[in-house]
């Protein structure tokens, strides 16, 4: 059985018991439709400075996405880039191609410039980093390392036994999730005196969001995974307890009105799960007026989150529009614009949503229609032949993905603009997934992807992953116009690399 590897994935299978740590909110966050700038100088020893790529991610918690930016340093190692912001201050994580394994956390301030000087030694290790405005260097340099320790922690106590959770009560499962957060905070955060209070709180929130989005929201999937790992049985599927809305009482643990969540990188994914979860079954915002939509949402959520008023609900409403804009790449309707203006007036949330809408209008111009193809009756060993033969005299680019695969979704998002450059050319983009992607969620997500889609049976998917020797997703196949496989690779290599491969076959 193929093991699917995920970026930043750890397992609930290693939960320990401990008491919950206390969180303290230290920041008041002002929402603003603003811009900021990053400038910097990179000093490597043995690399051409004009070939250094700087990559950083900016949190957009109102429109509901994390935006990746890249900029190439010039021959002097200097770089500069302007970018949109949605809060008065924001955390960014940043790395360079000199050492892409070393991440920094830096702060940006609306309508200001943040400057970073990075000095590498001959081994491409960090020699020194200076940031203006000045921030706690330990926070900046070590936060990602602390988070990675929490992600990667495995108990090594003698006699430790892999826990069986699939046949235990839901309460036991939720208690274990809660105690895991507390235990890892106690191990790696609470006693680290070099970390500031602000960053301790940030790490606590980031890790809790990460753990629950990755392992608690989808109870059925997590229990099937637990069964497979605890029993080593890959042929059978256990009977998993059905959950109802009361399962999501764990949301009270988060104190979601705390504005510091707007600085966390997993918050947008968390909000997306709240909005799209089939058990919670929140209504779609559609063309409903916002007060009516919020009233129906609070009937479901208020008892679960522990409050019926506060800024969280406005953020959730904005994120509901953000889902449409980001995931479906569908511009706001005139009725939706009216509702946004009536509810938020000329406020910052309205400005942010309308700014995002203008970007989506441009993307929508080059988006291809979404076509769903059914080949579930095709034998496993004929799947790829059937797909490729459908697109005669076309270059065929195939993307193996899943709705739960964050790197898959990020790669698609990165490639949106470049993909539009191939509109009306002799190429077809094909997207393939299987039953690990909940069908209802899949049907929603593909509206924003466009192009050709296939939803394989598990047997078809397993055969294909084995046949092409893929160990994880995203993975890709590229066929020429004669239907010959020209390239296969895993992990998205970037827009330029993919566009180059395609252009070579279009000549």
C-alpha positions as CSV (number, residue, x, y, z in Angstrom):
1,X,0.0,0.0,0.0
2,X,1.3,3.4,-1.0
3,X,2.1,5.7,1.9
4,X,1.0,9.2,1.2
5,X,3.4,11.8,2.7
6,X,2.0,15.2,3.7
7,X,3.7,18.5,4.4
8,X,3.7,19.2,8.1
9,X,1.7,16.1,9.1
10,X,2.1,14.4,12.4
11,X,-0.2,11.9,13.9
12,X,-2.6,11.7,16.8
13,X,-1.2,8.3,17.3
14,X,1.5,9.6,19.6
15,X,-0.8,11.5,22.1
16,X,0.2,11.7,25.7
17,X,-1.6,12.9,28.7
18,X,-1.1,16.2,30.5
19,X,-3.0,19.2,31.7
20,X,-4.0,22.1,29.4
21,X,-1.7,25.1,29.3
22,X,-3.2,28.6,29.7
23,X,-3.1,31.0,26.8
24,X,-2.9,34.7,27.1
25,X,-3.9,37.1,24.3
26,X,-1.3,39.9,24.0
27,X,-2.3,41.6,20.8
28,X,-5.2,43.8,19.6
29,X,-5.4,43.4,15.8
30,X,-6.8,46.2,13.6
31,X,-8.2,45.0,10.3
32,X,-7.0,47.2,7.4
33,X,-7.0,47.0,3.6
34,X,-3.4,48.1,3.3
35,X,0.0,47.5,1.7
36,X,3.5,47.0,3.0
37,X,7.0,46.5,1.7
38,X,9.9,44.1,2.3
39,X,13.4,45.1,1.3
40,X,16.6,43.2,2.0
41,X,20.2,42.3,1.2
42,X,21.5,38.8,1.0
43,X,25.2,38.1,1.4
44,X,26.1,34.5,0.2
45,X,29.7,33.4,-0.2
46,X,29.6,31.1,-3.2
47,X,26.4,31.9,-5.2
48,X,25.6,34.4,-7.9
49,X,23.5,37.0,-6.1
50,X,21.2,37.6,-9.1
51,X,20.0,34.0,-8.9
52,X,18.8,34.1,-5.4
53,X,15.0,33.7,-4.9
54,X,13.3,35.1,-1.8
55,X,10.0,33.4,-0.8
56,X,7.7,34.6,1.8
57,X,4.1,34.0,2.9
58,X,1.6,36.6,4.0
59,X,-1.5,35.9,6.1
60,X,-4.8,37.2,4.6
61,X,-7.2,36.2,7.4
62,X,-10.2,38.2,6.1
63,X,-10.2,37.0,2.5
64,X,-9.2,33.7,4.0
65,X,-5.9,32.7,2.4
66,X,-2.1,32.7,2.8
67,X,-0.5,34.4,-0.1
68,X,2.9,33.3,-1.3
69,X,5.2,35.9,-2.9
70,X,8.6,35.4,-4.6
71,X,11.1,38.0,-5.7
72,X,14.6,37.6,-7.3
73,X,17.5,39.4,-5.8
74,X,19.6,41.6,-8.1
75,X,23.3,41.3,-8.7
76,X,24.1,43.1,-5.4
77,X,21.9,40.7,-3.5
78,X,19.2,43.3,-3.0
79,X,15.5,42.7,-3.3
80,X,12.3,44.7,-2.7
81,X,8.6,43.8,-3.1
82,X,5.3,45.5,-2.2
83,X,2.4,43.3,-1.0
84,X,-1.2,43.6,0.3
85,X,-2.0,43.3,4.0
86,X,-5.3,42.7,5.8
87,X,-4.2,43.6,9.4
88,X,-2.3,46.5,10.8
89,X,0.6,44.2,11.7
90,X,1.3,40.7,10.3
91,X,3.7,37.9,10.7
92,X,5.4,36.6,7.6
93,X,7.6,33.5,7.2
94,X,10.4,33.8,4.8
95,X,13.3,31.8,3.3
96,X,15.7,32.1,0.5
97,X,17.1,29.7,-2.2
98,X,20.5,29.9,-0.5
99,X,19.2,27.7,2.3
100,X,15.5,26.9,1.8
101,X,15.4,24.8,4.9
102,X,16.0,27.8,7.2
103,X,12.8,29.8,7.9
104,X,12.5,33.2,9.5
105,X,9.5,34.8,11.1
106,X,9.4,38.6,10.7
107,X,6.8,41.3,11.2
108,X,5.4,43.7,8.7
109,X,3.5,46.9,9.5
110,X,0.9,48.4,7.3
111,X,2.2,51.3,5.2
112,X,5.8,50.7,6.4
113,X,8.9,48.9,5.1
114,X,10.5,46.0,6.8
115,X,14.2,45.5,6.0
116,X,16.1,42.2,6.5
117,X,19.9,41.6,6.0
118,X,20.8,38.0,5.8
119,X,24.5,37.0,5.9
120,X,25.4,33.3,5.0
121,X,28.7,31.6,5.6
122,X,30.5,29.3,3.1
123,X,28.4,26.4,4.2
124,X,25.2,28.3,3.5
125,X,24.4,28.4,7.1
126,X,23.1,31.6,8.7
127,X,26.0,33.8,9.9
128,X,23.8,36.8,11.0
129,X,20.4,38.3,10.4
130,X,19.4,41.9,11.2
131,X,15.8,43.2,10.9
132,X,14.4,46.7,11.0
133,X,12.2,47.4,12.8
134,X,14.1,45.4,15.4
135,X,12.4,42.3,16.8
136,X,13.4,39.5,19.2
137,X,16.0,37.6,17.2
138,X,15.3,34.3,19.1
139,X,11.6,34.7,18.1
140,X,12.5,35.3,14.6
141,X,15.1,32.5,14.2
142,X,13.8,29.8,16.4
143,X,10.0,29.8,16.2
144,X,9.9,27.5,13.2
145,X,12.3,25.1,14.9
146,X,10.1,25.0,18.0
147,X,7.1,24.3,15.9
148,X,8.9,21.5,14.0
149,X,9.9,19.9,17.3
150,X,6.2,19.9,18.3
151,X,5.2,18.5,14.9
152,X,7.8,15.8,14.9
153,X,7.8,14.7,18.5
154,X,7.6,10.9,19.1
155,X,7.5,9.4,22.6
156,X,10.4,7.1,23.3
157,X,9.4,5.8,26.8
158,X,10.1,2.1,27.3
159,X,7.0,-0.1,26.8
160,X,5.2,2.5,24.8
161,X,2.4,0.9,22.8
162,X,0.8,2.3,19.7
163,X,-2.6,3.6,20.9
164,X,-5.9,2.1,19.6
165,X,-8.4,5.0,19.3
166,X,-10.7,3.7,16.6
167,X,-12.7,1.5,19.0
168,X,-12.7,4.0,21.9
169,X,-15.2,6.6,22.8
170,X,-15.3,10.0,21.1
171,X,-14.7,11.6,24.5
172,X,-11.5,9.7,24.9
173,X,-10.3,10.8,21.5
174,X,-11.0,14.4,22.2
175,X,-9.4,14.3,25.6
176,X,-6.3,12.9,24.0
177,X,-6.2,15.7,21.4
178,X,-6.5,18.3,24.2
179,X,-3.8,16.7,26.3
180,X,-1.4,16.4,23.3
181,X,-1.4,20.1,22.8
182,X,-0.8,20.7,26.5
183,X,2.0,18.1,26.7
184,X,3.9,19.5,23.8
185,X,3.6,23.0,25.0
186,X,5.0,21.9,28.3
187,X,7.9,20.1,26.6
188,X,8.9,22.7,24.1
189,X,7.4,26.1,24.8
190,X,6.4,27.0,28.4
191,X,9.9,26.7,29.9
192,X,11.7,28.3,27.0
193,X,12.5,31.7,28.6
194,X,14.1,33.0,25.4
195,X,10.8,33.1,23.6
196,X,8.7,36.2,24.1
197,X,5.2,35.9,25.6
198,X,3.7,37.0,22.3
199,X,5.4,34.2,20.4
200,X,4.6,31.6,23.0
201,X,1.0,32.5,22.5
202,X,1.4,32.4,18.8
203,X,3.0,29.0,18.9
204,X,0.3,27.6,21.2
205,X,-2.5,28.8,18.8
206,X,-0.7,27.7,15.7
207,X,-0.1,24.2,17.0
208,X,-3.6,23.8,18.3
209,X,-5.0,24.9,15.0
210,X,-2.6,22.6,13.1
211,X,-3.5,19.6,15.2
212,X,-7.2,20.0,15.0
213,X,-7.4,20.9,11.4
214,X,-5.2,17.9,10.4
215,X,-6.5,15.3,12.7
216,X,-9.7,16.1,14.6
217,X,-12.1,17.7,12.2
218,X,-12.4,14.6,10.0
219,X,-13.1,12.0,12.7
220,X,-13.9,9.2,10.2
221,X,-10.7,9.6,8.2
222,X,-8.5,9.8,11.4
223,X,-10.0,6.7,12.9
224,X,-9.5,4.7,9.7
225,X,-5.9,5.8,9.7
226,X,-5.6,4.9,13.4
227,X,-6.9,1.4,12.6
228,X,-4.5,0.9,9.8
229,X,-1.5,1.9,11.8
230,X,-2.5,0.3,15.1
231,X,-3.4,-3.1,13.5
232,X,-1.3,-3.0,10.3
233,X,-4.4,-4.2,8.5
234,X,-4.6,-2.5,5.1
235,X,-7.3,-4.7,3.7
236,X,-10.2,-4.1,6.0
237,X,-12.0,-1.0,7.3
238,X,-13.4,-0.9,10.8
239,X,-16.9,0.3,11.6
240,X,-16.4,3.8,12.9
241,X,-18.7,5.6,15.3
242,X,-20.9,8.2,13.6
243,X,-20.6,11.7,15.0
244,X,-23.0,14.6,15.2
245,X,-22.7,18.3,15.7
246,X,-22.0,17.9,19.5
247,X,-18.6,16.4,18.5
248,X,-17.4,19.9,17.7
249,X,-17.7,21.0,21.3
250,X,-13.9,21.1,21.2
251,X,-14.3,24.5,19.5
252,X,-14.8,26.0,23.0
253,X,-11.1,25.2,23.7
254,X,-10.0,27.8,21.2
255,X,-11.5,31.1,22.4
256,X,-12.1,32.1,18.8
257,X,-12.8,35.8,19.5
258,X,-9.1,36.2,20.4
259,X,-7.7,38.5,17.7
260,X,-4.3,36.8,17.8
261,X,-5.7,34.0,15.6
262,X,-5.6,36.5,12.7
263,X,-1.8,36.2,12.9
264,X,-1.7,32.4,12.6
265,X,-1.0,30.6,9.4
266,X,-3.5,27.8,9.9
267,X,-6.4,29.9,10.7
268,X,-7.7,30.2,7.1
269,X,-7.6,26.4,6.7
270,X,-9.4,26.1,10.1
271,X,-12.1,28.5,9.0
272,X,-12.5,26.7,5.7
273,X,-13.2,23.4,7.5
274,X,-15.7,25.1,9.8
275,X,-17.6,26.5,6.8
276,X,-17.4,23.3,4.7
277,X,-17.8,20.5,7.3
278,X,-20.6,18.2,6.3
279,X,-21.5,17.4,9.9
280,X,-21.7,21.0,11.0
281,X,-23.5,21.8,7.8
282,X,-23.4,25.5,8.0
283,X,-25.6,27.2,5.3
284,X,-23.8,28.6,2.2
285,X,-23.8,32.4,2.3
286,X,-24.7,32.7,-1.4
287,X,-26.9,35.7,-1.9
288,X,-28.4,35.7,1.6
289,X,-28.2,38.9,3.5
290,X,-25.4,38.8,6.1
291,X,-27.5,39.3,9.3
292,X,-29.9,36.5,8.3
293,X,-27.0,34.2,7.4
294,X,-25.2,35.0,10.7
295,X,-28.4,34.3,12.7
296,X,-28.7,30.8,11.1
297,X,-25.0,30.1,11.7
298,X,-25.2,31.1,15.4
299,X,-28.1,28.6,15.9
300,X,-25.5,25.9,15.0
301,X,-22.2,27.4,16.3
302,X,-23.0,29.5,19.4
303,X,-23.1,26.6,21.9
304,X,-20.1,24.9,20.3
305,X,-17.8,27.9,20.3
306,X,-19.1,29.2,23.6
307,X,-20.4,32.6,22.5
308,X,-23.0,34.2,20.3
309,X,-21.4,37.7,19.8
310,X,-18.0,39.0,18.9
311,X,-15.6,39.7,16.0
312,X,-15.3,36.0,15.1
313,X,-18.6,36.0,13.4
314,X,-17.8,38.9,11.2
315,X,-14.6,37.2,10.2
316,X,-16.5,34.0,9.5
317,X,-18.9,35.9,7.2
318,X,-15.9,37.4,5.3
319,X,-14.3,34.0,5.0
320,X,-17.5,32.6,3.6
321,X,-17.2,35.1,0.7
322,X,-13.5,34.3,0.6
323,X,-14.3,30.6,0.0
324,X,-16.2,31.6,-3.1
325,X,-13.5,34.0,-4.3
326,X,-10.5,31.8,-3.5
327,X,-11.7,28.2,-4.0
328,X,-14.3,28.6,-6.7
329,X,-12.6,31.6,-8.4
330,X,-16.1,33.0,-8.8
331,X,-16.6,36.8,-8.6
332,X,-19.1,38.4,-6.3
333,X,-22.6,38.8,-7.7
334,X,-24.2,42.3,-7.7
335,X,-26.5,41.1,-4.9
336,X,-23.6,40.0,-2.8
337,X,-21.9,43.3,-3.3
338,X,-25.0,45.0,-2.1
339,X,-25.1,42.9,1.0
340,X,-21.5,43.5,1.8
341,X,-21.9,47.3,1.4
342,X,-25.0,47.3,3.5
343,X,-23.5,45.3,6.3
344,X,-19.9,46.7,6.5
345,X,-20.6,50.1,4.8
346,X,-17.2,51.5,3.7
347,X,-15.4,49.5,6.4
348,X,-12.1,47.7,6.1
349,X,-13.7,44.2,5.6
350,X,-15.7,45.5,2.6
351,X,-12.6,47.1,1.1
352,X,-10.6,43.8,1.5
353,X,-13.4,41.7,-0.1
354,X,-13.8,44.1,-3.0
355,X,-10.0,44.3,-3.6
356,X,-9.9,40.5,-3.7
357,X,-13.0,40.4,-6.0
358,X,-11.2,42.6,-8.6
359,X,-8.3,40.1,-8.7
360,X,-10.8,37.2,-9.1
361,X,-12.6,39.0,-12.0
362,X,-9.2,38.9,-13.9
363,X,-8.6,35.3,-13.1
364,X,-12.1,34.3,-14.1
365,X,-11.5,35.6,-17.6
366,X,-8.9,32.8,-18.3
367,X,-10.5,30.0,-16.2
368,X,-11.6,27.0,-18.3
369,X,-15.0,25.4,-17.7
370,X,-15.1,22.5,-15.3
371,X,-15.7,19.1,-16.9
372,X,-16.3,16.0,-14.8
373,X,-15.5,12.6,-16.4
374,X,-16.7,9.2,-15.1
375,X,-14.4,6.3,-15.7
376,X,-15.1,4.3,-12.6
377,X,-16.0,1.2,-14.7
378,X,-12.7,1.2,-16.5
379,X,-10.2,-1.6,-15.4
380,X,-7.4,-0.3,-13.2
381,X,-4.7,-1.0,-15.8
382,X,-6.6,0.9,-18.5
383,X,-7.2,4.1,-16.6
384,X,-4.4,6.2,-17.9
385,X,-4.7,4.9,-21.4
386,X,-8.4,5.8,-21.4
387,X,-7.7,9.3,-20.1
388,X,-4.9,10.2,-22.4
389,X,-6.6,8.8,-25.5
390,X,-9.5,11.2,-24.9
391,X,-7.3,14.2,-25.7
392,X,-5.9,13.3,-29.1
393,X,-3.3,15.7,-30.6
394,X,-3.1,17.6,-27.3
395,X,-0.3,17.9,-24.7
396,X,-1.8,16.4,-21.5
397,X,-0.7,17.7,-18.1
398,X,-2.0,15.5,-15.3
399,X,-2.2,16.5,-11.6
400,X,-2.7,13.9,-8.9
401,X,-4.1,15.7,-5.9
402,X,-6.6,15.5,-3.0
403,X,-8.9,18.1,-1.3
404,X,-7.0,17.5,2.0
405,X,-3.5,17.9,0.5
406,X,-2.4,21.5,1.4
407,X,0.7,21.3,-0.9
408,X,-1.6,20.2,-3.8
409,X,-3.9,23.1,-3.3
410,X,-1.0,25.6,-2.9
411,X,0.6,24.4,-6.1
412,X,-2.7,24.9,-8.0
413,X,-3.1,28.3,-6.6
414,X,0.5,29.3,-7.6
415,X,-0.1,28.0,-11.1
416,X,-3.4,29.8,-11.8
417,X,-1.9,32.8,-13.5
418,X,0.7,30.7,-15.5
419,X,-2.1,28.2,-16.5
420,X,-4.1,31.1,-18.0
421,X,-1.2,31.7,-20.4
422,X,-2.0,28.4,-22.1
423,X,-5.6,29.2,-22.8
424,X,-6.6,28.3,-26.4
425,X,-3.3,26.4,-26.9
426,X,-3.0,22.6,-27.6
427,X,-2.9,21.5,-24.0
428,X,-5.3,19.9,-21.6
429,X,-5.0,20.1,-17.8
430,X,-6.3,17.0,-16.1
431,X,-6.9,16.6,-12.3
432,X,-7.3,13.2,-10.7
433,X,-8.3,12.3,-7.2
434,X,-10.0,9.4,-5.3
435,X,-12.4,8.7,-2.5
436,X,-10.0,10.1,0.1
437,X,-11.4,13.5,-1.1
438,X,-15.0,13.8,0.2
439,X,-17.1,14.0,-2.9
440,X,-19.2,16.9,-1.9
441,X,-16.1,19.0,-1.0
442,X,-14.4,17.8,-4.2
443,X,-17.4,19.0,-6.2
444,X,-17.1,22.5,-4.6
445,X,-13.3,22.8,-5.0
446,X,-13.1,21.8,-8.7
447,X,-15.4,24.8,-9.6
448,X,-12.4,27.0,-8.9
449,X,-9.9,24.8,-10.7
450,X,-11.7,24.4,-14.0
451,X,-10.4,22.0,-16.7
452,X,-10.9,18.2,-16.8
453,X,-11.6,16.1,-13.6
454,X,-11.6,12.4,-12.7
455,X,-12.7,10.8,-9.4
456,X,-11.2,7.4,-9.3
457,X,-12.1,4.3,-7.3
458,X,-9.6,3.4,-4.6
459,X,-8.5,0.4,-6.6
460,X,-7.8,2.5,-9.7
461,X,-6.0,5.1,-7.6
462,X,-3.8,2.5,-5.8
463,X,-2.9,0.8,-9.1
464,X,-1.9,4.1,-10.7
465,X,0.2,5.2,-7.7
466,X,2.0,1.9,-7.7
467,X,2.4,1.8,-11.5
468,X,4.1,5.2,-11.7
469,X,6.0,4.6,-8.4
470,X,4.6,7.7,-6.8
471,X,4.9,7.8,-3.0
472,X,3.1,11.1,-2.3
473,X,1.1,13.9,-3.8
474,X,1.0,16.2,-5.5
475,X,2.5,14.2,-8.4
476,X,2.4,15.0,-12.0
477,X,2.4,13.3,-15.4
478,X,3.1,15.0,-18.7
479,X,2.3,13.5,-22.1
480,X,3.1,14.8,-25.5
481,X,0.6,15.1,-28.4
482,X,1.3,11.5,-29.5
483,X,0.2,10.2,-26.1
484,X,3.8,9.4,-24.9
485,X,4.7,10.0,-21.3
486,X,7.5,12.5,-21.4
487,X,7.9,13.4,-17.7
488,X,6.7,12.4,-14.3
489,X,7.6,14.0,-11.0
490,X,6.4,14.7,-7.4
491,X,6.2,18.0,-5.6
492,X,5.4,21.2,-7.6
493,X,8.7,22.6,-9.0
494,X,7.4,26.1,-9.6
495,X,5.6,27.9,-12.4
496,X,8.7,28.5,-14.6
497,X,9.7,24.9,-14.6
498,X,6.3,23.5,-15.4
499,X,5.6,26.2,-18.1
500,X,9.0,25.3,-19.6
501,X,8.2,21.6,-19.8
502,X,4.8,22.4,-21.4
503,X,6.2,24.9,-23.9
504,X,8.9,22.4,-25.0
505,X,6.1,20.0,-26.1
506,X,3.9,22.7,-27.7
507,X,6.7,23.6,-30.2
